[in-house]
Amino acid sequence: MWNPWTAPLTLMRLQLQVSVMLMEAGTVMWLRSLGVAGLWNVTPAERARMVTEKVGAFGRSAAAGLASAAAGRPAERTVAAMLAPVARKTRANARRLARRGPAR
């Protein structure tokens, strides 16, 4: 049930989660672009990975959103459920690529 006192905090938390995911996605894009340019140490499989991983992440996101909506959960919980698989992938990619360091 909607509570006018907790709703703003719930939406602010969701907004923060989306913002963090977008910053991590930007980091991944930059590091991969640097890798394509030869300035960042990436594996040869990185170019294919940046395409194929999205299919799985978005599929899991859609499935989580449909399951949440079918269960009758509030919209903010449904959005959070849809965000989780994509956020996990962007966080893992940002950490993995950042550890690889500049090309030598």
Backbone as CSV, one residue per row, in Angstrom:
resi,resn,N_x,N_y,N_z,CA_x,CA_y,CA_z,C_x,C_y,C_z
1,MET,0.840,-1.185,0.000,0.000,0.000,0.000,0.883,1.245,0.000
2,TRP,0.422,2.240,-0.696,1.179,3.480,-0.821,1.156,4.249,0.488
3,ASN,2.310,4.679,0.939,2.434,5.446,2.172,3.060,6.790,1.812
4,PRO,2.370,7.908,2.067,2.903,9.208,1.658,4.196,9.581,2.370
5,TRP,4.522,8.933,3.479,5.742,9.265,4.207,6.948,8.493,3.707
6,THR,6.738,7.287,3.275,7.869,6.496,2.791,8.034,6.549,1.279
7,ALA,7.005,6.942,0.550,7.079,6.974,-0.910,8.219,7.863,-1.423
8,PRO,8.414,9.080,-0.893,9.531,9.902,-1.390,10.887,9.238,-1.155
9,LEU,11.055,8.593,-0.018,12.325,7.927,0.257,12.538,6.730,-0.666
10,THR,11.480,6.010,-0.942,11.568,4.875,-1.848,11.956,5.349,-3.243
11,LEU,11.335,6.410,-3.705,11.643,6.931,-5.030,13.052,7.514,-5.086
12,MET,13.490,8.146,-4.010,14.860,8.679,-3.973,15.883,7.546,-4.011
13,ARG,15.614,6.457,-3.303,16.520,5.309,-3.318,16.579,4.711,-4.721
14,LEU,15.441,4.585,-5.365,15.390,4.052,-6.721,16.139,4.967,-7.689
15,GLN,15.962,6.266,-7.529,16.667,7.226,-8.370,18.175,7.112,-8.169
16,LEU,18.622,6.933,-6.943,20.042,6.757,-6.667,20.569,5.482,-7.311
17,GLN,19.812,4.403,-7.236,20.225,3.143,-7.851,20.348,3.282,-9.372
18,VAL,19.402,3.966,-9.978,19.462,4.192,-11.426,20.669,5.063,-11.761
19,SER,20.918,6.098,-10.976,22.053,6.991,-11.225,23.380,6.250,-11.133
20,VAL,23.523,5.406,-10.124,24.756,4.624,-9.975,24.933,3.688,-11.164
21,MET,23.864,3.016,-11.568,23.943,2.116,-12.713,24.351,2.876,-13.974
22,LEU,23.803,4.075,-14.173,24.150,4.858,-15.357,25.601,5.325,-15.319
23,MET,26.103,5.680,-14.155,27.514,6.063,-14.044,28.423,4.868,-14.334
24,GLU,28.053,3.701,-13.819,28.838,2.499,-14.098,28.779,2.143,-15.579
25,ALA,27.623,2.303,-16.204,27.504,2.037,-17.636,28.383,2.993,-18.439
26,GLY,28.427,4.249,-18.020,29.307,5.215,-18.682,30.767,4.842,-18.538
27,THR,31.139,4.354,-17.364,32.512,3.904,-17.134,32.851,2.751,-18.065
28,VAL,31.934,1.804,-18.182,32.151,0.649,-19.062,32.306,1.119,-20.505
29,MET,31.472,2.041,-20.934,31.550,2.538,-22.310,32.901,3.214,-22.567
30,TRP,33.349,4.034,-21.619,34.631,4.714,-21.778,35.783,3.726,-21.828
31,LEU,35.798,2.784,-20.897,36.906,1.834,-20.851,36.927,0.943,-22.088
32,ARG,35.769,0.547,-22.556,35.733,-0.256,-23.782,36.157,0.564,-24.988
33,SER,35.756,1.821,-25.037,36.186,2.687,-26.141,37.698,2.874,-26.121
34,LEU,38.245,3.070,-24.943,39.703,3.170,-24.821,40.371,1.866,-25.239
35,GLY,39.729,0.750,-24.929,40.263,-0.547,-25.331,40.274,-0.722,-26.837
36,VAL,39.204,-0.302,-27.488,39.134,-0.393,-28.953,40.214,0.495,-29.576
37,ALA,40.505,1.619,-28.948,41.528,2.540,-29.445,42.940,2.071,-29.100
38,GLY,43.039,0.998,-28.312,44.354,0.486,-27.935,44.972,1.161,-26.731
39,LEU,44.184,1.941,-26.002,44.710,2.669,-24.848,44.407,1.994,-23.516
40,TRP,43.522,1.015,-23.522,43.156,0.301,-22.297,43.313,-1.192,-22.543
41,ASN,43.751,-1.902,-21.550,44.002,-3.332,-21.674,42.677,-4.101,-21.618
42,VAL,42.235,-4.606,-22.759,41.017,-5.421,-22.830,41.330,-6.710,-23.580
43,THR,40.511,-7.714,-23.366,40.701,-8.978,-24.066,40.159,-8.860,-25.492
44,PRO,40.622,-9.718,-26.391,40.095,-9.686,-27.761,38.592,-9.981,-27.830
45,ALA,38.067,-10.693,-26.857,36.644,-11.045,-26.857,35.744,-9.892,-26.396
46,GLU,36.331,-8.786,-25.985,35.540,-7.681,-25.418,34.551,-7.096,-26.423
47,ARG,34.931,-7.026,-27.682,34.028,-6.440,-28.685,32.763,-7.270,-28.840
48,ALA,32.905,-8.576,-28.881,31.721,-9.437,-28.984,30.929,-9.421,-27.680
49,ARG,31.649,-9.370,-26.578,31.002,-9.397,-25.266,30.086,-8.193,-25.064
50,MET,30.500,-7.029,-25.558,29.692,-5.830,-25.314,28.365,-5.872,-26.055
51,VAL,28.230,-6.771,-27.006,26.956,-6.928,-27.710,26.142,-8.066,-27.096
52,THR,26.786,-9.211,-26.914,26.056,-10.408,-26.489,25.563,-10.343,-25.051
53,GLU,26.284,-9.664,-24.168,25.873,-9.635,-22.762,24.567,-8.865,-22.545
54,LYS,24.279,-7.935,-23.424,23.066,-7.117,-23.259,21.796,-7.942,-23.443
55,VAL,21.848,-8.901,-24.345,20.669,-9.735,-24.604,20.254,-10.463,-23.327
56,GLY,21.211,-11.088,-22.662,20.910,-11.809,-21.422,20.444,-10.889,-20.309
57,ALA,21.140,-9.760,-20.132,20.784,-8.834,-19.053,19.392,-8.243,-19.255
58,PHE,19.082,-7.847,-20.485,17.762,-7.270,-20.740,16.670,-8.329,-20.679
59,GLY,16.995,-9.544,-21.066,16.022,-10.636,-20.941,15.691,-10.923,-19.484
60,ARG,16.730,-10.984,-18.636,16.500,-11.193,-17.201,15.739,-10.017,-16.597
61,SER,16.030,-8.811,-17.089,15.330,-7.621,-16.604,13.847,-7.684,-16.938
62,ALA,13.535,-8.046,-18.168,12.132,-8.148,-18.586,11.403,-9.232,-17.803
63,ALA,12.064,-10.379,-17.601,11.440,-11.471,-16.845,11.173,-11.055,-15.400
64,ALA,12.126,-10.347,-14.793,11.939,-9.895,-13.415,10.800,-8.881,-13.326
65,GLY,10.722,-7.981,-14.305,9.646,-6.993,-14.312,8.284,-7.626,-14.502
66,LEU,8.199,-8.580,-15.412,6.924,-9.265,-15.637,6.494,-10.058,-14.404
67,ALA,7.434,-10.732,-13.765,7.111,-11.501,-12.566,6.640,-10.585,-11.439
68,SER,7.311,-9.452,-11.288,6.937,-8.507,-10.236,5.555,-7.908,-10.501
69,ALA,5.309,-7.516,-11.746,4.008,-6.941,-12.085,2.897,-7.981,-11.950
70,ALA,3.178,-9.212,-12.363,2.169,-10.271,-12.262,1.845,-10.598,-10.805
71,ALA,2.820,-10.383,-9.923,2.596,-10.620,-8.499,1.849,-9.463,-7.844
72,GLY,1.600,-8.384,-8.605,0.845,-7.254,-8.075,1.663,-6.308,-7.215
73,ARG,2.971,-6.332,-7.377,3.825,-5.439,-6.587,3.705,-4.005,-7.098
74,PRO,4.004,-3.037,-6.236,3.930,-1.625,-6.650,4.929,-1.319,-7.772
75,ALA,4.682,-0.259,-8.483,5.505,0.112,-9.635,6.965,0.297,-9.258
76,GLU,7.239,0.929,-8.114,8.642,1.168,-7.752,9.384,-0.140,-7.472
77,ARG,8.695,-1.138,-6.941,9.333,-2.443,-6.724,9.533,-3.178,-8.039
78,THR,8.609,-2.988,-8.971,8.745,-3.597,-10.288,9.930,-2.983,-11.029
79,VAL,10.056,-1.672,-10.970,11.193,-1.010,-11.619,12.500,-1.451,-10.963
80,ALA,12.520,-1.548,-9.641,13.727,-1.998,-8.947,14.089,-3.429,-9.350
81,ALA,13.090,-4.283,-9.515,13.340,-5.659,-9.946,13.901,-5.688,-11.364
82,MET,13.417,-4.803,-12.212,13.921,-4.742,-13.586,15.330,-4.158,-13.642
83,LEU,15.641,-3.264,-12.738,16.947,-2.621,-12.714,18.044,-3.570,-12.233
84,ALA,17.719,-4.463,-11.323,18.732,-5.293,-10.661,19.618,-6.086,-11.618
85,PRO,19.089,-6.816,-12.602,19.980,-7.585,-13.479,20.924,-6.705,-14.310
86,VAL,20.424,-5.588,-14.771,21.258,-4.685,-15.568,22.318,-4.039,-14.679
87,ALA,21.930,-3.630,-13.472,22.878,-3.008,-12.549,23.981,-3.983,-12.143
88,ARG,23.619,-5.259,-11.929,24.650,-6.253,-11.593,25.666,-6.387,-12.715
89,LYS,25.194,-6.400,-13.947,26.092,-6.557,-15.097,26.979,-5.327,-15.271
90,THR,26.413,-4.126,-15.153,27.238,-2.923,-15.318,28.262,-2.809,-14.198
91,ARG,27.876,-3.137,-12.970,28.812,-3.083,-11.842,29.961,-4.066,-12.043
92,ALA,29.629,-5.280,-12.445,30.665,-6.300,-12.663,31.596,-5.894,-13.802
93,ASN,31.038,-5.362,-14.880,31.864,-4.936,-16.008,32.770,-3.771,-15.634
94,ALA,32.238,-2.802,-14.923,33.046,-1.646,-14.530,34.217,-2.090,-13.656
95,ARG,33.968,-2.952,-12.701,35.053,-3.436,-11.840,36.071,-4.246,-12.621
96,ARG,35.587,-5.147,-13.461,36.475,-6.018,-14.234,37.364,-5.204,-15.167
97,LEU,36.764,-4.266,-15.898,37.539,-3.484,-16.845,38.495,-2.514,-16.137
98,ALA,38.071,-1.930,-15.033,38.933,-0.999,-14.302,40.178,-1.703,-13.780
99,ARG,40.056,-2.954,-13.363,41.205,-3.701,-12.852,42.251,-3.987,-13.918
100,ARG,41.839,-4.023,-15.178,42.763,-4.388,-16.251,43.815,-3.315,-16.507
101,GLY,43.469,-2.070,-16.276,44.451,-0.984,-16.391,44.764,-0.569,-17.815
102,PRO,45.575,0.483,-17.935,45.938,1.005,-19.259,46.771,-0.003,-20.046
103,ALA,46.693,0.133,-21.369,47.516,-0.715,-22.249,48.962,-0.298,-22.113
104,ARG,49.842,-1.249,-22.299,51.291,-0.932,-22.191,51.954,-1.060,-23.519
